[in-house]
Amino acid sequence: MPAGRPFYLTTPIFYVNDVPHIGHAYTEVAADVLTRWHRQSGDDTWLLTGTDEHGQKILRTATANGASPKEWTDRLVETAWKPLLKTIDIANDDFIRTTDERHERRVKLFIEKLRESGHIYEAEYEGLYCVGCEEFKPESEIVDGTDAYAGQKVCAIHGRPLELLQEKNYFFRMSAFQQQLLDLYKERPDFVQPESARNEVVAFVSQGLNDLSISRSSFDWGIPIPWDPSHVLYVWVDALLNYATAIGYGEDDANFERRWPARHIVGKDILRFHAVIWPAMLLAAGLPVPAGVFGHGWLLVGGEKMSKSKLTGIAPNEITDTFGSDAFRYYFMRAISFGQDGSFSWEDLAARYQAELANGFGNLASRVIAMVKRYFDGKIPAPAEYSPAETALQSTVADAVQAADAAIERFAIHDAVAAIWTVVDALNGYITEQEPWALAKDEAQRGRLGTVLYSTAEGLRVLAVLLSPVLTKATPKLWTALGVEPTLGALTAQLVREAGVWGQVQPGTVVGELEPLFPRIEAA
């Protein structure tokens, strides 16, 4: 039996009309940090990511590039989207594509269930459609165009003209679930987070829900409706179902029951699909609603949302090729409050790399290892009597573990990293105050020197464990250099919630070489 409570987390499945930018990578890293932490807490953890490959926008993009939709999506998934996960070191458990046979089979089972339960009907529909959003737009997101689009109705998000579509479609009776959704938001105020996102969703549903058009007949790039192959399933219904199909909906009941319900991380621009349409679909199918939906903010560059169409996207490898994946992961998890918009700047990244990673953490690690080698022949000494300075350090460590874990529980990753960094700052301050280099000159202070260096080595052990979900390259190097694996086991086997239990490093442990964790970056 799997140990621990279930923790199933999903990213959005990303639309493969183009290559990924750092906005996509930001979402992936956040999900990865959360799941790595839960995995190292003993929870039964599963991380799902993937790609959304159907719909009119993909069809048009592929055609414009002289390819079939399947050729286009295969090419982009293999050359851009899957490599992204390696670039930023994502430890996902599954990768689903909406063109996967398993997904299409299980989607059809779900849609058939909705139809058999009386939740689907056929009707004429006319509305203004945004191909960029793949959505019939509500009145609140339709605005008058300006400049080249003057006199036209445009999408408030994309700023592009909307298309008037008139089709006979199949509809999902979403309006029937309005009150159940409002009750859900009231009974579980943390169902949608952060609070600003929850308020937006409640306001939207309170205005009244329309039924949802769930099929299209004007093009064929999609999953055919099982009872009417002249229609394909609306791309958003297809996409949302990946969270259920990936874990075996309709075909592997044991795994589905083990994993479901999921927690979803999404960008705030697709919040409504996940917090309104998706739970309504699940209610209609008689399934539990998600464990929660967290809408994070946008990454801004020059004050503008990252965008492929506006060419403001920055490729993740533009950062990692220079700074490395650890710096990428650390920067976006530390510098931006998860849940709010945040601005990216090269200057801020470079400054944090130098001050916090290289000087703050990297230099701390190298100093401690070097002093153990210099003063104790490379063997971590036994501590003598602890003074108030060590008691204070141990208290800082215990508080940091508790605060970081509580922050992870509420998806406040930035607060978790900040809590852990109090240990970095405390250790650097402790070394400055205790002056081990001065203690080493006085043989009478040998016991005190041992206490100081044991405490700093133990502090590094704590940091290696707590930072391992974020700094996936540096922390294993530190763990190896500390020499603790033979007695404590692999770094990935350490339980983060128990990292603050003091005294786990065995005196006499032989330290090894530590290469610079964050090498100096030469200015171009």
C-alpha positions as CSV (number, residue, x, y, z in Angstrom):
1,M,0.0,0.0,0.0
2,P,1.3,3.5,-0.8
3,A,2.4,5.4,2.3
4,G,1.1,8.8,3.2
5,R,-1.9,10.9,2.2
6,P,-2.6,11.3,-1.5
7,F,-1.3,14.5,-3.2
8,Y,-2.2,14.6,-6.9
9,L,-1.2,17.9,-8.6
10,T,-1.6,19.0,-12.1
11,T,-0.3,21.8,-14.3
12,P,-2.5,23.1,-17.2
13,I,-1.9,21.1,-20.3
14,F,-0.2,23.7,-22.5
15,Y,-1.4,24.6,-26.0
16,V,1.2,23.6,-28.6
17,N,0.6,26.2,-31.2
18,D,4.1,27.5,-30.5
19,V,7.2,26.9,-28.4
20,P,7.2,27.4,-24.5
21,H,8.3,30.6,-22.8
22,I,9.3,31.3,-19.2
23,G,5.6,31.8,-18.2
24,H,5.0,28.1,-19.0
25,A,8.2,27.1,-17.2
26,Y,7.2,29.2,-14.1
27,T,4.0,27.1,-13.8
28,E,5.9,23.8,-14.2
29,V,8.6,24.7,-11.6
30,A,5.9,25.7,-9.0
31,A,4.1,22.4,-9.5
32,D,7.4,20.5,-9.3
33,V,8.6,22.2,-6.1
34,L,5.2,21.5,-4.4
35,T,5.3,17.8,-5.5
36,R,8.9,17.3,-4.6
37,W,8.2,18.7,-1.1
38,H,5.2,16.4,-0.7
39,R,7.1,13.4,-2.0
40,Q,9.8,14.0,0.5
41,S,7.1,14.3,3.2
42,G,6.1,10.7,2.6
43,D,2.8,11.7,0.8
44,D,1.5,9.5,-2.1
45,T,2.4,12.1,-4.7
46,W,1.7,12.3,-8.4
47,L,2.5,15.2,-10.8
48,L,0.8,15.4,-14.2
49,T,1.7,17.7,-17.0
50,G,1.1,17.6,-20.7
51,T,-0.1,19.2,-23.9
52,D,-3.4,20.4,-25.4
53,E,-3.3,19.5,-29.1
54,H,-6.8,19.9,-30.6
55,G,-8.9,22.8,-31.7
56,Q,-9.2,25.4,-34.4
57,K,-6.1,27.4,-33.4
58,I,-3.8,24.3,-33.8
59,L,-5.4,23.5,-37.1
60,R,-4.8,27.0,-38.5
61,T,-1.2,27.2,-37.1
62,A,-0.4,23.8,-38.6
63,T,-1.9,24.7,-42.0
64,A,0.0,28.0,-42.0
65,N,3.2,26.0,-41.5
66,G,2.5,23.5,-44.2
67,A,1.9,20.6,-41.9
68,S,-1.0,18.4,-40.7
69,P,-2.1,19.1,-37.2
70,K,-0.7,15.8,-35.9
71,E,2.7,16.4,-37.7
72,W,2.8,19.9,-36.1
73,T,2.0,18.8,-32.6
74,D,4.3,15.8,-32.7
75,R,7.1,18.0,-33.9
76,L,6.6,20.6,-31.2
77,V,6.0,18.2,-28.3
78,E,9.2,16.3,-29.1
79,T,11.5,19.2,-29.9
80,A,10.2,21.9,-27.5
81,W,7.7,20.9,-24.8
82,K,9.2,17.6,-23.5
83,P,12.8,19.1,-23.7
84,L,11.5,22.0,-21.5
85,L,11.0,19.6,-18.6
86,K,14.7,18.5,-18.8
87,T,15.8,22.1,-19.1
88,I,14.2,23.1,-15.8
89,D,14.5,19.7,-14.2
90,I,10.9,18.7,-13.7
91,A,10.2,15.4,-12.0
92,N,6.8,14.7,-13.5
93,D,5.2,11.3,-13.0
94,D,3.2,11.4,-16.3
95,F,2.9,13.4,-19.5
96,I,-0.4,13.3,-21.2
97,R,-1.2,14.5,-24.8
98,T,-4.8,15.0,-25.8
99,T,-3.9,13.1,-29.0
100,D,-3.0,10.0,-26.9
101,E,-5.3,7.1,-27.6
102,R,-5.9,6.5,-23.9
103,H,-7.1,10.0,-23.5
104,E,-9.5,9.9,-26.5
105,R,-11.0,6.6,-25.4
106,R,-11.6,7.8,-21.8
107,V,-13.0,11.1,-22.9
108,K,-15.6,9.3,-25.0
109,L,-16.6,7.3,-22.0
110,F,-17.1,10.4,-19.9
111,I,-19.1,12.3,-22.6
112,E,-21.3,9.2,-23.1
113,K,-22.0,9.2,-19.3
114,L,-23.1,12.8,-19.4
115,R,-25.4,12.1,-22.3
116,E,-26.9,9.0,-20.7
117,S,-27.5,11.1,-17.6
118,G,-29.5,13.6,-19.5
119,H,-27.0,16.5,-19.3
120,I,-26.4,16.9,-23.0
121,Y,-28.9,18.2,-25.7
122,E,-28.7,19.5,-29.2
123,A,-29.6,23.1,-30.3
124,E,-28.7,25.9,-32.6
125,Y,-26.1,28.3,-31.4
126,E,-24.8,31.7,-32.5
127,G,-22.1,33.6,-30.8
128,L,-18.8,35.6,-31.0
129,Y,-15.9,33.2,-30.8
130,C,-12.2,33.9,-30.0
131,V,-9.9,31.5,-31.7
132,G,-7.1,32.5,-29.4
133,C,-9.1,31.6,-26.3
134,E,-10.9,28.8,-28.1
135,E,-14.1,30.1,-26.4
136,F,-17.4,31.7,-27.2
137,K,-16.9,35.0,-25.3
138,P,-19.1,36.3,-22.5
139,E,-20.3,39.9,-22.8
140,S,-17.8,40.9,-20.1
141,E,-14.9,40.0,-22.4
142,I,-16.1,41.6,-25.6
143,V,-14.9,45.1,-26.3
144,D,-14.9,47.5,-29.2
145,G,-11.9,47.4,-31.4
146,T,-9.6,50.4,-32.0
147,D,-7.1,51.4,-34.7
148,A,-7.0,48.7,-37.3
149,Y,-9.9,46.9,-35.7
150,A,-12.1,49.9,-35.3
151,G,-15.8,49.1,-35.8
152,Q,-15.2,45.4,-34.9
153,K,-15.8,43.5,-31.7
154,V,-12.6,42.2,-30.2
155,C,-11.5,39.8,-27.4
156,A,-10.6,41.7,-24.3
157,I,-7.7,39.3,-23.6
158,H,-6.2,39.0,-27.1
159,G,-7.3,42.2,-28.7
160,R,-8.2,40.4,-31.9
161,P,-11.5,40.5,-33.8
162,L,-14.0,37.9,-32.8
163,E,-15.7,35.6,-35.3
164,L,-19.5,35.2,-35.5
165,L,-20.3,31.5,-35.5
166,Q,-23.6,29.9,-36.2
167,E,-23.8,26.1,-35.8
168,K,-26.1,23.3,-34.6
169,N,-24.2,22.1,-31.5
170,Y,-24.4,19.8,-28.6
171,F,-24.8,21.6,-25.2
172,F,-24.0,20.7,-21.7
173,R,-26.7,21.8,-19.2
174,M,-24.2,23.8,-17.1
175,S,-26.8,26.2,-15.9
176,A,-28.4,23.5,-13.8
177,F,-25.3,23.5,-11.6
178,Q,-25.2,27.1,-10.7
179,Q,-26.5,26.8,-7.2
180,Q,-24.4,23.7,-6.4
181,L,-21.3,25.6,-7.5
182,L,-22.2,28.6,-5.3
183,D,-22.8,26.2,-2.4
184,L,-19.4,24.7,-3.1
185,Y,-17.6,28.0,-3.0
186,K,-19.4,28.9,0.3
187,E,-18.9,25.6,2.0
188,R,-15.2,25.3,0.9
189,P,-13.9,28.9,0.8
190,D,-10.4,27.5,0.0
191,F,-11.7,25.6,-3.1
192,V,-10.5,28.5,-5.3
193,Q,-7.3,30.3,-4.3
194,P,-6.0,33.0,-3.8
195,E,-9.0,34.9,-2.4
196,S,-9.0,37.4,-5.3
197,A,-9.4,34.5,-7.7
198,R,-12.2,33.1,-5.5
199,N,-14.1,36.4,-5.5
200,E,-13.8,36.7,-9.3
201,V,-15.3,33.2,-9.7
202,V,-18.1,33.7,-7.2
203,A,-19.1,37.0,-8.9
204,F,-19.1,35.3,-12.4
205,V,-21.3,32.4,-11.3
206,S,-23.6,34.7,-9.3
207,Q,-24.5,36.6,-12.5
208,G,-26.0,33.4,-13.9
209,L,-24.6,30.5,-15.9
210,N,-25.5,29.7,-19.5
211,D,-25.4,26.2,-20.9
212,L,-22.1,25.3,-22.6
213,S,-21.7,24.5,-26.3
214,I,-19.5,21.4,-26.2
215,S,-19.2,20.5,-29.9
216,R,-18.1,22.0,-33.2
217,S,-19.0,20.9,-36.7
218,S,-17.1,23.5,-38.9
219,F,-13.8,21.6,-38.6
220,D,-12.6,18.1,-37.7
221,W,-9.4,18.5,-35.7
222,G,-10.7,17.1,-32.4
223,I,-12.2,14.0,-30.7
224,P,-15.3,12.9,-32.6
225,I,-18.5,13.0,-30.6
226,P,-19.2,9.2,-30.0
227,W,-22.9,9.3,-31.2
228,D,-22.4,11.9,-33.9
229,P,-18.9,11.8,-35.6
230,S,-19.8,14.9,-37.7
231,H,-19.1,16.9,-34.6
232,V,-15.9,17.1,-32.6
233,L,-15.7,17.8,-28.9
234,Y,-15.1,21.4,-27.8
235,V,-11.4,21.7,-27.1
236,W,-11.8,22.9,-23.5
237,V,-14.0,20.0,-22.5
238,D,-11.5,17.7,-24.2
239,A,-8.6,19.4,-22.4
240,L,-10.1,19.6,-18.9
241,L,-10.8,15.9,-19.0
242,N,-7.1,15.1,-19.1
243,Y,-6.9,15.4,-15.4
244,A,-9.2,12.4,-15.1
245,T,-8.2,10.4,-18.1
246,A,-4.5,10.4,-17.2
247,I,-5.2,8.5,-14.0
248,G,-7.4,5.9,-15.6
249,Y,-11.0,7.3,-15.6
250,G,-13.4,4.6,-16.9
251,E,-10.7,2.0,-17.3
252,D,-8.5,1.8,-14.2
253,D,-10.9,2.4,-11.2
254,A,-8.3,1.4,-8.6
255,N,-5.8,4.0,-9.7
256,F,-8.4,6.7,-10.3
257,E,-9.7,6.2,-6.7
258,R,-6.2,6.2,-5.4
259,R,-5.3,9.6,-7.0
260,W,-8.6,11.6,-7.4
261,P,-9.4,14.3,-6.5
262,A,-6.6,16.5,-7.9
263,R,-5.3,19.9,-7.0
264,H,-4.9,22.2,-10.1
265,I,-2.5,25.0,-10.7
266,V,-3.5,27.2,-13.5
267,G,-2.8,30.7,-14.9
268,K,-5.5,33.2,-13.8
269,D,-6.6,33.7,-17.4
270,I,-7.9,30.1,-17.5
271,L,-9.3,30.1,-14.0
272,R,-13.0,30.1,-15.0
273,F,-12.7,26.9,-17.0
274,H,-11.2,25.1,-14.1
275,A,-13.3,26.6,-11.3
276,V,-16.6,26.7,-13.0
277,I,-16.9,24.4,-16.1
278,W,-14.8,21.6,-14.8
279,P,-16.5,21.1,-11.4
280,A,-19.9,21.4,-13.1
281,M,-18.8,18.5,-15.5
282,L,-17.7,16.4,-12.5
283,L,-20.9,17.0,-10.6
284,A,-22.8,16.0,-13.6
285,A,-20.8,12.8,-13.9
286,G,-21.3,12.0,-10.2
287,L,-17.6,12.4,-9.4
288,P,-15.9,14.4,-6.6
289,V,-14.9,17.9,-7.5
290,P,-11.2,18.8,-7.4
291,A,-9.4,19.2,-4.1
292,G,-8.7,22.8,-5.1
293,V,-7.9,25.2,-7.9
294,F,-5.0,27.7,-7.5
295,G,-4.9,30.6,-10.0
296,H,-1.4,32.1,-10.1
297,G,-0.5,35.5,-11.6
298,W,1.1,36.4,-14.9
299,L,4.8,36.9,-15.5
300,L,5.3,40.4,-16.8
301,V,8.2,41.6,-18.9
302,G,8.4,45.4,-19.3
303,G,5.0,45.6,-17.6
304,E,3.3,43.4,-20.2
305,K,2.1,39.8,-19.9
306,M,4.4,37.3,-21.5
307,S,3.0,36.4,-24.9
308,K,3.9,34.2,-27.9
309,S,1.8,36.3,-30.3
310,K,3.3,39.6,-29.1
311,L,6.8,38.2,-29.2
312,T,7.4,39.1,-25.6
313,G,8.1,35.5,-24.7
314,I,11.6,34.6,-23.3
315,A,12.8,31.0,-23.9
316,P,13.7,29.3,-20.6
317,N,17.1,28.2,-22.0
318,E,18.0,31.8,-22.5
319,I,18.2,31.9,-18.7
320,T,19.4,28.4,-17.9
321,D,22.2,28.4,-20.5
322,T,23.8,31.2,-18.4
323,F,22.6,30.8,-14.9
324,G,21.7,27.1,-14.7
325,S,18.4,25.5,-13.9
326,D,18.8,25.9,-10.1
327,A,19.0,29.7,-10.5
328,F,15.9,29.7,-12.7
329,R,13.9,27.6,-10.2
330,Y,15.1,29.7,-7.2
331,Y,14.5,33.0,-8.8
332,F,10.9,32.5,-9.9
333,M,10.0,30.8,-6.6
334,R,11.6,33.5,-4.4
335,A,11.2,36.7,-6.3
336,I,7.5,36.4,-7.2
337,S,4.6,36.0,-4.7
338,F,2.9,32.9,-6.0
339,G,-0.7,33.9,-6.8
340,Q,0.1,37.4,-7.9
341,D,1.5,39.0,-11.0
342,G,5.3,39.4,-11.0
343,S,7.9,41.1,-13.1
344,F,10.9,39.5,-14.5
345,S,14.1,41.4,-15.1
346,W,17.6,40.2,-16.0
347,E,19.1,42.7,-13.5
348,D,17.1,41.3,-10.6
349,L,18.0,37.7,-11.6
350,A,21.7,38.5,-11.8
351,A,21.7,40.4,-8.5
352,R,19.9,37.6,-6.7
353,Y,22.1,34.9,-8.2
354,Q,25.2,36.7,-6.9
355,A,23.9,37.9,-3.5
356,E,21.7,35.1,-2.4
357,L,22.8,32.0,-4.2
358,A,26.6,32.5,-4.8
359,N,27.5,34.6,-1.8
360,G,24.7,33.6,0.6
361,F,24.3,29.9,0.2
362,G,27.2,28.7,-2.0
363,N,29.9,30.5,-0.1
364,L,28.4,29.3,3.2
365,A,28.7,25.7,2.1
366,S,32.2,26.0,0.7
367,R,33.5,27.8,3.9
368,V,32.1,25.2,6.3
369,I,33.5,22.2,4.3
370,A,36.8,24.0,4.0
371,M,37.0,24.7,7.7
372,V,36.2,21.1,8.7
373,K,39.0,20.0,6.4
374,R,41.4,22.6,7.7
375,Y,40.8,22.3,11.4
376,F,39.6,18.7,11.9
377,D,41.3,16.8,9.0
378,G,38.1,16.6,7.1
379,K,36.1,14.9,9.9
380,I,33.0,16.6,11.3
381,P,33.8,17.1,15.0
382,A,31.6,16.2,17.9
383,P,29.9,19.1,19.6
384,A,30.8,20.0,23.2
385,E,28.5,22.0,25.3
386,Y,25.9,24.1,23.4
387,S,25.8,27.8,24.2
388,P,22.8,30.2,23.8
389,A,24.1,30.9,20.3
390,E,23.6,27.2,19.3
391,T,20.2,27.1,21.0
392,A,19.1,30.1,19.0
393,L,20.3,28.5,15.8
394,Q,18.5,25.3,16.5
395,S,15.3,27.3,17.3
396,T,15.7,29.2,13.9
397,V,16.0,25.8,12.1
398,A,12.9,24.3,13.8
399,D,10.8,27.4,13.1
400,A,12.0,27.5,9.5
401,V,10.9,23.9,8.9
402,Q,7.5,24.5,10.4
403,A,7.0,27.8,8.6
404,A,8.1,26.4,5.2
405,D,5.8,23.3,5.5
406,A,2.8,25.5,6.4
407,A,3.6,27.8,3.5
408,I,3.8,24.8,1.1
409,E,0.4,23.6,2.4
410,R,-1.2,26.9,1.3
411,F,0.8,27.0,-2.0
412,A,2.8,30.1,-0.8
413,I,6.0,28.8,-2.3
414,H,7.7,32.2,-2.0
415,D,7.0,32.2,1.8
416,A,8.4,28.7,2.1
417,V,11.7,29.7,0.4
418,A,11.9,32.9,2.5
419,A,11.5,30.8,5.6
420,I,14.2,28.4,4.6
421,W,16.5,31.3,3.8
422,T,16.4,32.5,7.4
423,V,18.6,29.4,8.1
424,V,21.1,30.6,5.4
425,D,21.2,34.0,7.0
426,A,21.4,32.7,10.6
427,L,24.3,30.4,9.7
428,N,26.2,33.2,8.0
429,G,25.6,35.4,11.0
430,Y,26.6,32.6,13.4
431,I,29.9,32.1,11.7
432,T,30.6,35.8,11.7
433,E,29.9,36.1,15.4
434,Q,31.7,32.9,16.5
435,E,34.8,33.5,14.4
436,P,35.9,29.8,14.1
437,W,39.2,31.0,12.5
438,A,40.0,32.8,15.8
439,L,39.0,29.8,17.9
440,A,41.3,27.6,15.9
441,K,44.3,29.6,17.1
442,D,43.6,28.7,20.8
443,E,44.0,25.1,21.7
444,A,41.9,25.8,24.9
445,Q,39.0,26.6,22.6
446,R,39.2,23.3,20.7
447,G,35.9,22.0,22.2
448,R,34.2,25.3,21.3
449,L,35.5,25.2,17.8
450,G,34.1,21.6,17.4
451,T,30.7,22.8,18.6
452,V,30.7,25.7,16.1
453,L,31.7,23.5,13.1
454,Y,29.4,20.7,14.1
455,S,26.5,23.2,14.3
456,T,27.4,24.7,10.9
457,A,27.7,21.2,9.3
458,E,24.3,20.2,10.8
459,G,22.8,23.5,9.5
460,L,24.1,22.6,6.0
461,R,22.4,19.2,6.3
462,V,19.1,20.9,7.1
463,L,19.5,23.3,4.2
464,A,20.3,20.5,1.8
465,V,17.1,18.7,2.7
466,L,14.8,21.8,2.8
467,L,16.2,23.3,-0.4
468,S,16.3,20.0,-2.4
469,P,12.8,20.5,-3.9
470,V,14.0,23.9,-5.3
471,L,17.8,23.6,-5.9
472,T,17.8,20.1,-7.5
473,K,21.4,20.3,-8.8
474,A,23.2,22.1,-5.9
475,T,21.8,20.2,-3.0
476,P,22.9,16.7,-4.1
477,K,26.4,18.0,-4.5
478,L,26.3,19.5,-1.0
479,W,24.9,16.2,0.4
480,T,27.7,14.3,-1.2
481,A,30.3,16.7,0.1
482,L,28.9,16.5,3.6
483,G,29.6,12.7,3.5
484,V,26.3,11.9,5.2
485,E,24.8,9.5,2.8
486,P,26.4,6.3,4.3
487,T,24.7,7.0,7.6
488,L,21.6,9.0,6.7
489,G,20.8,7.6,3.3
490,A,20.0,9.3,0.0
491,L,19.0,13.0,0.0
492,T,15.7,12.1,-1.7
493,A,14.9,9.8,1.2
494,Q,15.1,12.5,3.8
495,L,11.8,13.6,5.2
496,V,11.5,17.4,4.9
497,R,9.2,17.7,7.9
498,E,11.8,16.0,10.1
499,A,14.8,18.0,8.7
500,G,14.8,20.2,11.8
501,V,15.4,17.4,14.3
502,W,18.8,18.5,15.5
503,G,21.8,16.2,15.7
504,Q,21.4,13.9,12.7
505,V,24.9,14.3,11.4
506,Q,27.2,11.7,13.0
507,P,30.5,13.1,14.4
508,G,33.4,11.7,12.6
509,T,31.7,11.8,9.2
510,V,34.3,12.5,6.5
511,V,33.5,15.4,4.2
512,G,34.5,15.4,0.6
513,E,35.3,17.9,-2.1
514,L,32.7,20.6,-2.9
515,E,32.8,22.2,-6.3
516,P,31.4,25.8,-6.4
517,L,27.6,25.4,-6.3
518,F,27.0,28.7,-8.1
519,P,30.1,29.7,-10.1
520,R,30.9,33.2,-11.0
521,I,29.2,34.4,-14.1
522,E,31.3,36.6,-16.3
523,A,29.6,39.7,-17.7
524,A,29.0,39.4,-21.4
